[in-house]
Each structure stands twice: as structure tokens, then as C-alpha cells.
Amino acid sequence: MALHEELSIRIYRDMVRTRTLDEQMIKNARGGIMRPPWHSGLGEEAVIGPVALLNRDDYVTYTHRGAYVWIAKGMDMKEIVAEFYGKATGCSKGKGGTHISKPSLGIFGRAGSQGGHFVLAVGMALAAKFKGKGQAVLSFFGDGCGTRGTLHEAMNYASIHKLPLLWVCENNGFSVSVSIDKCWAIEDIAKIADNYAMPGKTVDGNDVVVLTEAAQEFLSRARKGEGPSLLEMKTYRWRAHVEGTTTRYMPKEEIEEWRKKDPILRFEQVLINQGLLKEKDILKIKGDAEAEVQEAQKFAESSPDPSPGDGLLDLYSPSLT
Ligand SMILES: Cc1ncc(C[n+]2csc(CCOP(=O)(O)OP(=O)(O)O)c2C)c(N)n1
């Protein structure tokens, strides 16, 4: 299954938009005016591909490098930056911080306890199955949090009940400062799919075309009622676990090697070779992304703080849509 033109350009544009936002958020975190921590996903932009395949009413869970998911699923940058600034105009009215949510787009925040979201994804997939409208769940998880026991119960249950779910392991080689070989006894995490009688595949996580094509196949399987699957994308994070912390455990040569595999530059070359993009289109996309991020930044800075009296509002919602 090849990626069609509209999808390819949309993925490329969203990769550029998110990288531009990520770079701005790194500055914001350094500047000390933004209180919540920033977990950069620079180098992991191929995540955009599978998300770009989702419909508005599909559900998605994200790791703490979630900007790629929020943007590709359709969130407005303004409501994201404003949320990080704790402003009343943020997507959770300034009360969510890093736990970005947008229920109308199938984004329900993030489990602070790593691995907590495995079972929440199963709940979403059960809901999707009961509704019977062909919705699917795309659930990202890091290689570190994949070592939690919740993974077992969630994958086992999802497979027994043939839930419409695609697990994507965003394997960037580290759990904070602990390297993958100290967390997993196997080399390819996708191999665990066999234990749950579901298909599993490991792909080059910096090749957005290969990754998206694999996700396309697994998502269509999920939508047909054939059950869950596991896709492992091998990638690397270019920066520290969280801004402001050390990268001493990351060999400099290793970072350089991975920077050469930049998923955006690689995809850009593919699109140029296919005649889908020209140099001037690329400049325009980058310029537009920069303008969009600056507008979001200004919006967040000039937005009002939430009023203290609103602190106890929105604690319970009878409906998530
Ligand atoms: C249950 C639990 N244990 C530990 C932590 C602290 N913690 C936060 S992020 C993280 C590592 C996550 O690594 P990974 O899942 O690989 O995601 P990545 O940071 O590589 O994107 C840990 C151990 C936590 N939040 N919850």
C-alpha cells in the first residue's frame, strides 16, 4: 500500500510543524517561564505517520513525547502552548499541564504512572467495539514503560476479545537514563506479539513511509474486527529525557549517527524524488510552521490566567464528547 499524495504531504507538513513547536518548547522550558517539564521528541517525528491515518473519532494514547500525536490528530497549537503556560485558554483551561487532552479528538490525557495507559487503551477499544462504528485505537508506549506488568494483562485481554487496537512501541533506546539492554532480554520488542496470538512487526522508526504502511495494514485489520497487533518503531531521542537534565549516558557519536537518520530529511528526499515537493514548497511549509508557532506563543503569553474560583470546576464530566 503506497501513501497517496495528500497523505504524504500532510504527514510531511505535520512533521515540520511539530518539530518547529518542539524547538520552541525547548526554549520555553529553558527560559523558566513555562512551569511543566518538556519532554522533547526531536528525532522521533515519524510517529506522525500512523496518527495521520486516524479518523477524528478514533482514540489515541501517547507517551510523554506526545506533541506529535496532538498535532497530527488535529489539535490547535494555541491550546497546547497555552495549556503548558497554565492559561485559561489552554485545552484543559490551564489545569492539565503536560497531561494534554482533547476528548472530542479521542485524546484523553496521559497516565502519570508509566504503563497505566495500557489498560485505559483496552477500555477505549472495548468502547469502540461496543459502539460498532468502525473506530480504532492507536496506543503508543515507550520501551521503558513496556516493561510494566500492565502490558501483559492489556495485550492478553485485547487479543482474546479481538479489540480494534494497534499498539505502537516507540522504542527510542532509553528509559530515562537506562539503556534498552538493561530493560529487555530480547532485541525486538515486537516479538512479544506471539505470546498474545497477534501479529507483530519491527520497523525502522525513522522511515516514516515504512512505518505508516505497516500501521495502515494493522489498522485496517483492527477495523475489520480481526483484533490487535503490535508495531515496534526503532528510533532514538536526540535530547535528554526531559529538558534541563543530563545526556551523559548518551554517547555523543551515537547521537550524531542518529541525527544523520533524521526522519524529516529522509522523507523530504523521498518527496522531492517523487516530484511531490520542490525546494520552494519546503521553504513555504517551514515558514508557515514558524509563523504558526509564533502565533501560538503570543496567544499563550497574552492569555489570562485561570481564576482561582474555577479551581473546583470541571472535576467531573458526565460526557466525554
Ligand atoms: C510507574 C512509574 N515508574 C517510573 C516512572 C518514572 N518515569 C517517568 S518516564 C520513565 C521512563 C519512560 O521511558 P519510556 O517508556 O521508554 O519512554 P521515553 O522516555 O523513552 O519516551 C520513567 C521510569 C513513572 N512515571 N511511573
The ligand as an SDF file (V2000), in Angstrom:
LIG
                    3D

 26 27  0  0  0  0  0  0  0  0999 V2000
    5.2500    3.5200   37.3430 C   0  0  0  0  0  0  0  0  0  0  0  0
    6.2870    4.5620   37.0150 C   0  0  0  0  0  0  0  0  0  0  0  0
    7.5800    4.2840   37.2280 N   0  0  0  0  0  0  0  0  0  0  0  0
    8.5100    5.2030   36.9570 C   0  0  0  0  0  0  0  0  0  0  0  0
    8.1480    6.4330   36.4810 C   0  0  0  0  0  0  0  0  0  0  0  0
    9.2190    7.4700   36.1860 C   0  0  0  0  0  0  0  0  0  0  0  0
    9.4150    7.5390   34.7530 N   0  0  0  0  0  0  0  0  0  0  0  0
    8.8830    8.5640   34.0420 C   0  0  0  0  0  0  0  0  0  0  0  0
    9.2290    8.4160   32.4270 S   0  0  0  0  0  0  0  0  0  0  0  0
   10.0880    6.9900   32.6430 C   0  0  0  0  0  0  0  0  0  0  0  0
   10.7520    6.2730   31.5060 C   0  0  0  0  0  0  0  0  0  0  0  0
    9.8950    6.0980   30.3500 C   0  0  0  0  0  0  0  0  0  0  0  0
   10.6620    5.5040   29.3310 O   0  0  0  0  0  0  0  0  0  0  0  0
    9.9800    5.0870   28.0040 P   0  0  0  0  0  0  0  0  0  0  0  0
    8.6980    4.4050   28.2970 O   0  0  0  0  0  0  0  0  0  0  0  0
   10.9730    4.3150   27.2180 O   0  0  0  0  0  0  0  0  0  0  0  0
    9.6420    6.4370   27.2870 O   0  0  0  0  0  0  0  0  0  0  0  0
   10.6620    7.5150   26.6980 P   0  0  0  0  0  0  0  0  0  0  0  0
   11.0480    8.4180   27.8300 O   0  0  0  0  0  0  0  0  0  0  0  0
   11.8320    6.7700   26.1610 O   0  0  0  0  0  0  0  0  0  0  0  0
    9.8970    8.2390   25.6460 O   0  0  0  0  0  0  0  0  0  0  0  0
   10.1210    6.6450   33.9880 C   0  0  0  0  0  0  0  0  0  0  0  0
   10.8120    5.4420   34.5050 C   0  0  0  0  0  0  0  0  0  0  0  0
    6.7670    6.6900   36.2850 C   0  0  0  0  0  0  0  0  0  0  0  0
    6.3210    7.8660   35.8050 N   0  0  0  0  0  0  0  0  0  0  0  0
    5.8580    5.7340   36.5420 N   0  0  0  0  0  0  0  0  0  0  0  0
  1  2  1  0
  2  3  1  0
  2 26  2  0
  3  4  2  0
  4  5  1  0
  5  6  1  0
  5 24  2  0
  6  7  1  0
  7  8  2  0
  7 22  1  0
  8  9  1  0
  9 10  1  0
 10 11  1  0
 10 22  2  0
 11 12  1  0
 12 13  1  0
 13 14  1  0
 14 15  2  0
 14 16  1  0
 14 17  1  0
 17 18  1  0
 18 19  2  0
 18 20  1  0
 18 21  1  0
 22 23  1  0
 24 25  1  0
 24 26  1  0
M  CHG  1   7   1
M  END
$$$$
